[in-house]
Each structure stands twice: as C-alpha cells, then as structure tokens.
Amino acid sequence: MKPRRWRRRLLWAVVLLVAATAIAWIAGALRWQDRQHELRSGLFQFRHEPAPAAYAERELDLLPASVQRFFGAVLTPGQQLVAEVRLHHRGTMNLAADAQGDSWVPFTSSQWVMMQRPAFVWNATVTMWGLLPVRVADAYVRREGISEAALWGLVPLGGQRGRGLVATAQLQRFLAEAAWYPTALLPSQGVQWRAAGERAAVATLRDGEAVATLSFTFDEHGRIDRVHADARGRRVGDALVPTPWTGRFWDYAERGGMQVPQQAEVAWVLPGGERPYWRGRIEAIDFQWAR
C-alpha cells in the first residue's frame, strides 16, 4: 500500500506542477498581450501620413554621392513611401554578451513601425533552456524609450522607460533599422545626411528632444552594409552606459519594389572587440503605403 500511495502522491504533484505552469503561461501571455496592446495603441495616437506619397529623384540632388547611389540602388523611380510596416523575425540572442561569453538562445518576434512620427514596438519571445519563455519588448512610443523583460510575461526581469538616453537609444534603433523601410531615410522624411567618405555617410534624425546620429557604410552595390553609433545606451545593471554599437545587414532581396536586407546582426563594441548579441532574419514583412 505504501508504494502505491507514494506513486499517487507523486502523480498528483506532477499534475499540480503542470497545471500551475500552464496557468502561469496563460496568465503571463494574457498580461503581456494587454501590455503590448497598450504600447501599440501609442503608435497610432500621433500617426501622420508621410508626404510626399512617392519618391522623386530630384529629392536627391543635394545629397552626398554615396547616399544618392544608395537610394538609386534600393528604390525605384516613383516608389511609394512606406507609412507603416509589420515585420516578423526569427534568430538567436546572446545573453552573455556583456560577460565576454556566449549563451545564444532562440527567439521569435514581431515588430510594428510607424514612419511619421517615428515609433515602433518590438515584441519578442526568448526561449530559455528550451522551455521557459521570457517576453522582451523594446519600443519608441510618444517620444519615449521603453525596454522591458518578464519571465512568462509575469515576473519582471528589469528594464528602463523614459526620455533622454533611453529615448535616444531607441530612436537610434529606428534609424538603423530603416534599412528595412528605406524610404524613411529620405531627406523629405526628416533625415539629414553629410558625406563621410566614398562609401560612407552620416545620418541624423531629430524627434523632439531625441537626436539619433549614425554612420552608414555602403557595399559595392550601394546598399547599406553596416551602421555604427559612437555611443548608444547599453544596459549595465540598472544604468544605461553610452557604448559604441554596430550593426550589419546582408542578403538583400526585392520587397515591395525596394531592395531590403533579409539578415542582420548587431553588436556592442567593447574594449575586447565586438560582442554580437542579436542575429536574426526577416521571416515576413508587410508594408502599408502612404496615401
């Protein structure tokens, strides 16, 4: 009788553990979904229609030669301007990049981006040890930067929210990722360009108090190969530390009449060298065009 009773207790313990895990999973997913809905609502609150609705080559006349080649390579004459875009990514993230180690874990994510005013919400699920879901979000909404993570979407794992360095870091991300929505880099959309070499240029985008400046390097075809920031806010404990940052783009393909990279990698540039922490590819991309 005793072994039988022990087995029943063990079975009930397993059932209760599975039930508790399922409840936590569902509750976390619902809570995180509500939070993401709140952030996405902010995307539409100040949305403006990009103008003009289509790209005209005369807009490039005063730009550096490298930037003119870039737009000539990735846009077609009369290209409609992107008003908003939704992306789906899949890839890996290195959770030990700051510790000079490697701990790559898989993620999937969705991202909503508005061109005017600049805003985005990136919502990812990182799978730890093949089992535990960690929800991660980055956002730039209402000129405020947001970064947060939670186990199961319930247990907070830290983050930042605010203006200043937090907002600037997320606006820099918006500017760098414009390789996926290149009409946002046109001067009519608020981006200022200056020459920095035969295959390089510096872009600046201002949005309220936030100012993002990045160096762009172009490949032999004129497309974006690399972006670089001399200083971008890197989370160290509870603080943001300005740190050099870089990103690479490759595997270009035609999407919506534009040449868009399918794969990317981003890294912090630490004293010991580059420490990649995000590698991903585009699984799907859906453009909404300016009217």
N, C-alpha and C positions, 0 to 999 in steps of 0.2 A: 504493500500500500504506500509506503513512504516514497519509493522511486516514482510511482505513478503520480502521487501528489506533487512531488518536486517538478515533474515534467509539465503538469498542468499549470503550476505557478510560473514556470519559465515561459510557457506558451502565452499566458496572459500578459506577462511582462513584455514579450516581443510584440504582441498585438497592441498594447498600450503605447509602446515606443513608436510603432509605425503610425498609429493614429495621431499621436502628438506631433510627429514630424509632418504628417500630411496637413494637419490643422495649421501648424506654423508656416508651412509652404504656401497654403492657400491664403491665410491671413496676410502674410508678407507680400504676396503678389497683388492682393487687392489694395493694400495700403500703398504700395509703390505705384500701382496704376493710378490711384487717386492723385498722388503727388505729381506724377508725370502729366496727368491731365491739367493740373493747375499750372505747371510750367508751360505747357503747350498753349494754354489759353492766353498766356502773356505774349506769345509770338504774334497772335492775330490782333492784339489790342491796339498796337501802333503801326500796323502794316500799311505801307504805301505802295502804290503801283510804280514800278521803275519807269523812268522816262529818259530818253525816247523809248518806244516799244521795240525798236530794231536797231541793230548796229550799222553805222555808216563809216566807211573807211576814212572819210575826211576828218573824223574824230581823232585819228592817229597822227595828224600832220606834225604836231609839235612834240611828239614823244621821242625818247631815245631810240636809236636804230634797233637795239636788241629787243625792245618792247614792241616796236612795230612788227618785227619778224615773228614774235610770239603770237600776237593777235592774228597775223596772216596765216600762221601755221595751225591754229586751233579753232578759228572761226571762219565761217563762210560769209561772203557779202550778203547783207540783208538778214543776217542771223537774228532771230528774235531774242530779246533779253530774257534771262531767267528771272522769274518773280519769286518762286519758291521751289524747293526741291526736297524730296524724301529719299534717303539712302539706307541701304542695309549692308552691314559689314560682317565679315567673319575673319577671325585671326587669333593671335595669341598676345598676351601681355606678360611682361617680365616684372614680377612683384618684388624682385630683389635687385633692381637696377641701381638703387641708391646705396646698396650694401656691397657693391662691386661683385655681385654674384649673379646667378641665373636661376630663375624659378618661373619658367614660362607656363602659363595656364591658358586654356582656350576661352574665347569669348564670342558672343554674337551681339549685335547692336543694331539699333535703328536711330536715325537722325533726321530731324526736321530743321530746315534752314530757310530763313526769310532774308531777302536781299535788302529791302528797304522797310523800315530801318534794319540795320544788321542785327540778326538774332538767330540763335539756334538752340536746340535741345538734343543732346546725345544721351541715349538710354541703353545701357549695356548689361548683360548678364555674364558674369565670370564664374566658371565652374571650378571650385576648389576640390582637390583630391577626387575628382570625378564624380562628386556627389553634392557638395554644399554650394548653393547658389548665392553669390554676392552680387547685389544690384549696385550699379555705378552710374552716376549721372554727371555730366558736365553741361553747363548752359551759359548762355549770354542772353539775358532777357531784361527788357526795360532798363538797359544800360547798366545792368548789374551782373557780376560774375558769380557763378554758382558751381561748386564741386562737392559731391557728397557720395557716400557709400554706406550700404547697410547689409548685414547678413540676413538672408531671406527677405530683405526689404523691411525687416522689423528692428534689428539690433544695430544702432548707428555705429559706424566704424570711423567717424570723423569726416571733416570737410570744412569748406570755407564758403562764405557768402558776403558779397559787398561790392563796393566800388574800388577806386584806387588800383592797387596792384592786382587784386583778384579780377576786376573787370578788364584791365589791360591784357592780362594773360589770356582770357577767353576771347577777346577781340583779336589778339594775335592769332589764335587758332582759327577763327573765322577767316582771317585774311589768308593764312597759309592754305587752308582747305579750299580756297577759291579755285585751285587747280581743277576741282570737280565741278565748279559752276563758273567758268572763266569770264562770262560777261560782267560779273561783279567787279572785275578788275579794271574795267574801262574807266577813263577819266570822268565820263558823264555820271558815273556811279559814286564819285567822291574820292577815288584813289589818285594820289599824286605820285608821279614817277620821276626819278632822276637817274642819269647814267652812272654806271659803276664798272664799266669795262665792256669789252667786245661782246661777251655773252652774259652780262650781269646787269642788274638794275636794282634800285631800292624803291620800295613802295611804302607809302604812308596813308593810313586811313584814320580819320578822326570821327568819333561819335560821342558828342557831349564832352565830358572830361577825359574820356579814354582815348589814347592815341597809340595805335599799333604801327610799328615800323619794322619791316622785314627786308632782308636781301634775297633776291631771286637770282638763281643761276639757271641758264637755259642750255639744253642739249644741242647737238649738231643740227637737229631739225627745227630748232627754235622753241621747243616745248619746255615747260618747267621741269627741271631735273632735281633741283634742291632749293630749299628755303632755309634761312638762318636768322635767328634773333640773337643779338649780343647779350640780351638779358630778358628772361621770361620767368615768371614766378613759379618756383618749384617747391612743393610742399615738403618741409622738413619738420617733423613733429607737428606742432600746432601753428607753425610760422610758414610764410612764403619767402623764399630766398631767391633773389634775382640770379639766374644761372643761364649761361649760353645754351641755346637749344637749336636743334636742326631737324629737318625732315627731308625725305627723298620720295620721289614719285617716278613710276615707270609702268610699262605695259599699257601703252596708250591704245585706245580704240574709239571708234566713232559712236557717240551717244547724242541723240537729239541734234544732229548736224554739227556737233563740236567734237574735237579731239580731247578725250578725258582719260586720265590715268586710272588703271584698274587696281594697281597695288601701291602701297605706301609703307613707310617706316618712319618713326620719329624717335629721337634720342636726346638725352641730356649730354652736354659736353662738359665732363668733369675733368679735374686735373689729371686723372689717369687715362683720359681719352673718352671717346663716345660710348655712352651706355644706352643702347636701344631699349625701349620699354613698351613699344606698341608696333605690331606688324599686322597688317590686315589687307584684305582685298574687298572690292565692291562686289556684292552679290546681286544687287539690283539698284537702279537709280531711276527716279521718276520726276521729270521736270514739269512745272507749271509755268506757262509763258506770260510775259507782260501783254496786257491788252491795249 
